[in-house]
Amino acid sequence: MKGSTQMGLCLGITGFGFCYLYDFNTVLWHKKWLQMFFFIGNLFIIAGSLCILIPAWISTHIHVRFFVSAILSVLFLMLLIYTLFFAIPFDTTYIHENTLRNAYTDGVYALCRHPAVLWFTGLYFSLWLMVLTTEAVITFLIYILMDILYIILQERFIFFKTFKNYSEYQMNTPFLIPTINSIKKCVHTMTKVSS
């Protein structure tokens, strides 16, 4: 395994570790200084991704697949950023997250309970398509598995203690794979907000 691949794996795994600690902090420790761990974790994941991508980009020939994959990557990245930081109330989610509150259930969060995982998976699949290296597929599959582990942790230990309406949300919204009804609800609530 190349040094850049090892570095990418280490940084990404460390980044997810920071994210896990951030979530545990919201229900166990309530330390203000740990609230920044989600953002630090994301920076580590980005750095790990760049360790894999930059060497591959240098040696990749630019062709149609590269451009199509780049466009898909940007699309999924925009959806991911929107879902994590703009589709939900930022203040109560990331600043005052220790207070018991209602889970946001409209828009993309009507699609499924963890839409960010869909966009994260799409993003890393698109990034892999850009370079088609073994190092990228191994690293990005580990990232995706760690993201799925993250939402399982949230489902089992975190969200019942942070959201008053989480049981109801579970009954009305699919875990990860959208259904016809959840897609309709997502479209309906998003068009209602925009009108």
Salt bridges, closest charged atoms under 4 A:
ASP91 OD2 - HIS96 NE2 3.57
GLU135 OE2 - LYS2 NZ 3.84
GLU155 OE1 - ARG113 NH2 2.96
GLU155 OE2 - HIS114 NE2 2.78
